[in-house]
Structure formats: C-alpha cells, structure tokens
Amino acid sequence: MPYLIMLFFLTMTNSLVLFDFSKTSELNDWTVVNDDVMGGQSHGLFYINTEGNGVFEGRVSLENNGGFSLVRYRMGSTDIQELQKVVIRLKGDGKRYQFRVKAKASDYFSYVGFFQTSGEWQLVEIPLASLYPAFRGRRLSEPNFAGDSIEEIAILIGNEKNETFKLELDQITVQ
C-alpha cells in the first residue's frame, strides 16, 4: 500500500495544471484573436458553458484573405522544467486544430503542434519537444521548443477552408 501512495504522489508532482475550466466562471486572461486584424471575416467566441467547460466556437472564413480564429491565455512566466508534454482534455468537432506556446508573450513567433479531434471527449497529448517555431503559418529555421518556462498558450483553427468549429475544453495540464 505505501508503494501506491508514493506512486500517486510522484504522479501529482509531475503535473502542472495550466487551466481548469471547471474551477472558474471567468475567462479574464483569455483573448480571442480573429483574422479581422488582417482584414479577414472569421469570427470566434470563447465562453464557459453550463457544464463548466470552456467553449471556443465560431466560423472561419477565407474571405478577404482570412482563414483563422485563435484563443490565447497569457499566464505570466510559468516554470515547466522537467515536464515533457501538454495534455488537454477536450471534446472537438472532428476538425484539426493547432496548439501554440510562447516562451515569452512578447516573442513574435509561437511554437506549434497540431492535434485532431474525434467528436468525443478525449485526452490529447502533445510532446513539448515536438512543437516547432512558426510565424504567420511559416515554419522558421530555429530549433523546436526546449524552454523551461512558458508565458502564453493558444489554440488556433485555420484549415484553409470555410468552416464552422466548436471545441470544448475541460483542463489543460503540462506533465
């Protein structure tokens, strides 16, 4: 029995909750950024639903050179030393999304990784070392993410087509 308690303790100490939507009713540090900043016509919303999940939904439009909607969370410098992957409990709509990280919120580029949703509740795991640097959809010739801290996370949809989207989020952790 002591072994089980120790294993539970180790599991708990090797995980950092970045955001638990069920424990809040406010999304003050979350911001939606649509392609209208560049003339596009996409539209996204972010809110807490009655079940206590964060919901990112809207419509992506390719009109006027548009094509994306993003929701980001700026959390200040968060130590993630020795943690290796992002784990998101979510329910998607069967579409592909990007998960993004910034080591510093002021960085001009993000580290990007893709995930596919199934239409059901699922755990998405994204190794931090697999996140590659990109700016405005272009991969940069810099190394993949190898940082000890992050200041911003984001989720983006931009599949180069007109589409509606809906993504429910329960919890985002780093393990």
Order of alpha helices (4+ residues) and beta strands (2+ residues): alpha-beta-beta-beta-beta-beta-beta-beta-beta-beta-beta-beta-beta-beta
